[in-house]
Amino acid sequence: MWDYTNKVMDLFYNPKNQGTITEERAGEKVVTGEVGSIACGDALRLHLKIDEATQRIVDAKFQTFGCASAIASSSALTEMLIGKTLDEAMQITNRDIADFLGGLPEEKMHCSVMGQEALEAAIYGYKGIALDHHEGDDEGALICTCFSVTDAKIKRVIRENKLTTAEQVTNYVKAGGGCSSCLAEIDDILEEIAREQETALEVAQAVAIKKEKNPEILAVKNLTNLQKITLIQQVLEEEIKPLLISDGGDVELYDVEGDRVQVKLKGACGSCESSTITLKHGIEARLRERVSPELVVLSV
């Protein structure tokens, strides 16, 4: 017997907002997001009614096939959504859903992930955006054939939920929960992400040390464009490149246009699918601190 909270059991026995939305008035749009499959054991169809003038969710309902936690997570999600704008709704994570329920058994966290993904599918469908926003979840290499889970999806969920073991990955996305033949590959992915996080930590520590030793080179206002480029190049060469090179990577300044800094990631950084971490949490954060808080770093 799973150790469910009272909130989970209440929404399982008395789910709210269950069903479909059929009525659509002028100025409103009804959209649907669907994830999972009955063959895999869980499926969720989320229906949203959106006021197009305010971009606010005025109604939300769900249909689900699954266990108590799947039903409770879906019901909780609809309660959280009604009244929110689309931008506010997109900030909801699977952790928020679990917290709303007072927690979920870790073995059932995949139900909250399913809710988050159905929400994103619905909103992206409304905006007419192809559902490839999660670093190509469906385009990555297939790792788990039992549940059709790619390496891209596994990496995303590991990072978002700070997972550290293959067992946790199985709990969140089911990968490895069938024949178990992919567990070794999941361990490899966990090690890869752990190395990335170590590199990001090293960059952050180096930033702190440099800041303490050289407070005078913190971000300077009213730089000319030439001064800005020179300082950007200096920070890249002296503070960022040595750390990247020590981990098999490198970076090269490509161009500066106003506050847009274009760089080329090389070596291990250039071929790594997770280069966004290095780009945003390492390079961009450092340049914003040293040069200008308005800088945006892009990879070319």
C-alpha positions as CSV (number, residue, x, y, z in Angstrom):
1,M,0.0,0.0,0.0
2,W,1.4,3.4,-1.0
3,D,1.8,6.0,1.7
4,Y,-0.5,8.6,0.2
5,T,-1.4,11.9,1.9
6,N,-4.9,12.7,2.9
7,K,-5.1,15.3,0.1
8,V,-4.2,12.6,-2.5
9,M,-6.8,10.2,-1.2
10,D,-9.4,12.9,-1.1
11,L,-8.9,13.9,-4.7
12,F,-8.7,10.3,-5.7
13,Y,-12.1,9.5,-4.2
14,N,-13.6,13.0,-5.0
15,P,-11.7,14.3,-8.0
16,K,-12.5,17.9,-9.1
17,N,-12.9,19.1,-12.6
18,Q,-13.1,15.7,-14.2
19,G,-14.5,15.6,-17.7
20,T,-14.3,17.6,-20.9
21,I,-15.0,21.1,-22.0
22,T,-17.4,21.5,-24.9
23,E,-18.8,25.0,-24.6
24,E,-16.7,27.7,-26.3
25,R,-18.1,31.2,-26.3
26,A,-16.9,34.1,-28.5
27,G,-13.5,35.3,-27.3
28,E,-12.7,31.9,-25.8
29,K,-10.6,29.0,-27.0
30,V,-10.7,25.4,-25.8
31,V,-7.4,23.4,-26.2
32,T,-6.3,20.0,-25.2
33,G,-3.0,18.5,-24.2
34,E,-2.5,14.7,-24.2
35,V,0.4,12.6,-22.9
36,G,1.0,9.0,-22.0
37,S,-0.8,5.9,-23.4
38,I,-3.0,3.2,-22.0
39,A,-0.4,0.7,-23.1
40,C,2.2,2.3,-20.8
41,G,-0.3,2.3,-17.9
42,D,-1.0,6.0,-17.6
43,A,-2.7,8.5,-19.9
44,L,-3.8,12.1,-19.3
45,R,-5.9,14.4,-21.5
46,L,-6.0,18.0,-20.1
47,H,-8.6,20.5,-21.4
48,L,-8.2,24.2,-21.0
49,K,-10.6,27.1,-21.8
50,I,-8.7,30.3,-22.4
51,D,-10.0,33.8,-22.5
52,E,-8.1,35.1,-25.5
53,A,-8.3,38.8,-24.5
54,T,-6.7,38.3,-21.1
55,Q,-4.8,35.0,-21.9
56,R,-6.2,33.7,-18.7
57,I,-7.4,30.1,-18.1
58,V,-11.1,30.3,-17.1
59,D,-11.7,26.6,-16.9
60,A,-9.7,23.3,-16.8
61,K,-10.9,19.7,-16.8
62,F,-9.1,16.4,-17.2
63,Q,-9.6,12.8,-18.3
64,T,-7.1,10.2,-17.0
65,F,-6.4,6.6,-17.0
66,G,-4.1,5.6,-14.2
67,C,-3.7,5.1,-10.5
68,A,-4.7,7.1,-7.5
69,S,-1.7,9.5,-7.8
70,A,-2.4,10.0,-11.5
71,I,-6.0,11.0,-10.8
72,A,-5.1,13.2,-7.8
73,S,-2.3,14.9,-9.7
74,S,-4.5,15.7,-12.6
75,S,-7.3,17.0,-10.3
76,A,-4.8,19.1,-8.4
77,L,-3.4,20.6,-11.6
78,T,-6.8,21.8,-12.7
79,E,-7.3,23.5,-9.4
80,M,-3.9,25.2,-9.7
81,L,-4.6,26.4,-13.2
82,I,-8.0,28.0,-13.1
83,G,-7.6,31.8,-12.9
84,K,-3.9,31.9,-14.0
85,T,-2.6,33.5,-17.1
86,L,-0.8,31.3,-19.6
87,D,2.6,32.7,-18.6
88,E,1.8,32.0,-14.9
89,A,0.6,28.5,-15.8
90,M,3.8,27.7,-17.7
91,Q,5.8,28.3,-14.4
92,I,4.1,25.3,-12.8
93,T,6.4,22.3,-12.4
94,N,5.8,18.7,-11.5
95,R,7.3,19.6,-8.0
96,D,4.6,22.2,-7.6
97,I,1.9,19.6,-8.3
98,A,3.4,17.2,-5.8
99,D,3.7,19.9,-3.2
100,F,0.0,20.9,-3.7
101,L,-0.8,17.3,-2.8
102,G,1.3,17.4,0.3
103,G,3.9,15.1,-1.4
104,L,3.8,11.9,-3.5
105,P,5.6,8.6,-3.0
106,E,8.8,8.9,-5.1
107,E,7.7,5.8,-7.0
108,K,4.7,7.8,-8.2
109,M,6.4,11.1,-9.1
110,H,5.9,10.2,-12.8
111,C,2.3,11.1,-12.4
112,S,3.2,14.7,-11.6
113,V,5.6,14.8,-14.5
114,M,2.7,13.6,-16.7
115,G,0.6,16.6,-15.5
116,Q,3.3,19.1,-16.3
117,E,3.8,17.7,-19.8
118,A,0.1,17.7,-20.5
119,L,-0.1,21.3,-19.5
120,E,2.8,22.3,-21.7
121,A,1.3,20.3,-24.6
122,A,-2.0,22.2,-24.3
123,I,-0.4,25.7,-24.0
124,Y,2.1,25.1,-26.8
125,G,-0.7,23.8,-29.0
126,Y,-2.7,26.9,-28.3
127,K,0.3,29.1,-29.3
128,G,0.9,27.0,-32.4
129,I,4.3,26.0,-31.3
130,A,5.6,22.5,-32.2
131,L,5.9,20.3,-29.2
132,D,9.7,20.0,-29.3
133,H,10.4,22.6,-26.6
134,H,12.1,20.2,-24.2
135,E,15.4,20.1,-26.0
136,G,13.9,17.6,-28.4
137,D,12.5,15.1,-26.0
138,D,11.1,13.0,-28.8
139,E,14.1,13.5,-31.1
140,G,16.8,12.2,-28.8
141,A,18.2,8.7,-28.8
142,L,15.8,6.1,-27.5
143,I,17.0,4.7,-24.2
144,C,14.0,2.9,-22.8
145,T,12.2,0.9,-25.4
146,C,9.6,-0.4,-22.9
147,F,8.2,3.1,-22.3
148,S,9.7,5.0,-25.3
149,V,11.8,7.4,-23.3
150,T,14.6,9.3,-25.0
151,D,17.9,10.4,-23.5
152,A,16.8,14.0,-23.9
153,K,13.8,13.5,-21.7
154,I,15.8,11.7,-19.1
155,K,18.4,14.5,-19.0
156,R,15.8,17.2,-18.7
157,V,13.9,15.5,-15.8
158,I,17.2,14.7,-14.0
159,R,18.2,18.4,-14.1
160,E,14.8,19.8,-13.2
161,N,14.4,17.4,-10.2
162,K,18.0,17.1,-9.2
163,L,17.9,13.3,-9.5
164,T,21.0,11.3,-8.6
165,T,20.1,7.6,-9.0
166,A,18.7,5.3,-11.8
167,E,15.9,4.3,-9.4
168,Q,14.8,7.9,-9.1
169,V,14.8,8.2,-12.9
170,T,12.5,5.2,-13.1
171,N,10.2,6.8,-10.5
172,Y,9.9,10.0,-12.5
173,V,9.8,8.8,-16.1
174,K,9.4,5.0,-15.9
175,A,12.6,4.5,-17.9
176,G,14.2,1.3,-16.6
177,G,11.0,0.0,-15.0
178,G,10.3,-2.6,-17.7
179,C,13.0,-5.0,-18.8
180,S,15.7,-3.0,-17.0
181,S,18.2,-3.4,-19.9
182,C,18.6,0.4,-20.1
183,L,19.7,1.0,-16.5
184,A,23.4,1.0,-17.4
185,E,22.7,3.8,-20.0
186,I,20.8,5.7,-17.4
187,D,23.7,5.5,-15.0
188,D,26.0,6.9,-17.8
189,I,23.6,9.8,-18.3
190,L,23.6,10.5,-14.5
191,E,27.4,10.5,-14.5
192,E,27.5,12.9,-17.5
193,I,25.2,15.4,-15.8
194,A,27.2,15.1,-12.6
195,R,30.3,16.1,-14.4
196,E,28.5,19.0,-16.0
197,Q,27.4,20.2,-12.6
198,E,30.9,19.9,-11.2
199,T,32.2,22.1,-14.0
200,A,29.4,24.7,-13.4
201,L,30.3,24.7,-9.7
202,E,34.0,25.2,-10.4
203,V,33.1,28.2,-12.6
204,A,31.0,29.6,-9.8
205,Q,33.7,29.1,-7.2
206,A,36.3,30.7,-9.5
207,V,33.9,33.7,-9.9
208,A,33.6,34.1,-6.2
209,I,37.4,33.9,-5.7
210,K,38.1,36.5,-8.5
211,K,35.4,38.8,-7.1
212,E,37.0,38.7,-3.7
213,K,40.5,39.3,-5.0
214,N,39.6,41.8,-7.8
215,P,36.5,43.8,-6.7
216,E,37.5,46.6,-9.0
217,I,36.7,44.7,-12.2
218,L,33.0,44.1,-11.4
219,A,30.5,45.3,-13.9
220,V,31.3,48.8,-15.1
221,K,28.6,51.3,-16.4
222,N,28.9,53.5,-19.4
223,L,31.5,51.4,-21.3
224,T,32.1,52.3,-24.9
225,N,31.6,49.4,-27.3
226,L,35.3,48.9,-27.7
227,Q,35.8,48.9,-23.9
228,K,32.9,46.4,-23.6
229,I,34.4,44.0,-26.2
230,T,37.8,44.3,-24.6
231,L,36.5,43.5,-21.1
232,I,34.4,40.6,-22.5
233,Q,37.4,39.1,-24.2
234,Q,39.5,39.5,-21.0
235,V,37.0,37.8,-18.8
236,L,36.6,34.9,-21.4
237,E,40.4,34.5,-21.7
238,E,41.4,34.8,-18.1
239,E,38.5,33.4,-16.1
240,I,36.3,31.1,-18.2
241,K,38.5,29.5,-20.9
242,P,40.9,27.9,-18.4
243,L,38.1,26.1,-16.6
244,L,36.5,24.9,-19.8
245,I,39.9,23.8,-21.3
246,S,40.6,21.7,-18.1
247,D,37.4,19.8,-18.8
248,G,38.0,19.3,-22.5
249,G,36.1,22.3,-23.8
250,D,36.8,25.8,-25.0
251,V,35.0,29.1,-26.0
252,E,35.7,31.8,-28.6
253,L,34.3,35.2,-28.9
254,Y,32.5,35.5,-32.2
255,D,30.7,38.9,-32.2
256,V,29.2,41.6,-30.0
257,E,26.2,43.5,-31.1
258,G,24.9,45.9,-28.4
259,D,24.2,43.6,-25.4
260,R,24.1,40.4,-27.5
261,V,27.3,38.4,-27.1
262,Q,27.8,35.6,-29.6
263,V,30.3,32.9,-28.8
264,K,31.5,29.6,-30.3
265,L,31.6,26.6,-27.9
266,K,34.4,24.2,-28.9
267,G,35.7,20.8,-27.9
268,A,33.6,19.0,-25.4
269,C,31.4,22.1,-24.9
270,G,30.5,22.2,-28.6
271,S,29.5,18.6,-28.9
272,C,27.7,18.4,-25.6
273,E,23.9,18.4,-25.7
274,S,23.8,20.2,-22.3
275,S,25.9,23.1,-23.4
276,T,23.1,25.4,-22.3
277,I,24.2,25.0,-18.7
278,T,27.7,26.1,-19.5
279,L,26.4,29.0,-21.7
280,K,23.9,30.4,-19.3
281,H,25.0,29.5,-15.8
282,G,28.7,29.8,-16.5
283,I,29.6,32.2,-19.3
284,E,26.5,34.5,-19.3
285,A,26.3,34.8,-15.5
286,R,30.0,35.6,-15.3
287,L,29.9,38.3,-18.1
288,R,26.8,39.8,-16.6
289,E,28.6,40.2,-13.3
290,R,31.9,41.5,-14.7
291,V,30.8,43.5,-17.7
292,S,27.1,44.4,-17.7
293,P,23.9,42.8,-16.2
294,E,22.1,43.4,-19.5
295,L,24.3,41.0,-21.6
296,V,22.7,38.0,-23.3
297,V,25.1,35.3,-24.4
298,L,24.2,33.2,-27.5
299,S,26.0,30.3,-29.1
300,V,26.7,30.3,-32.9
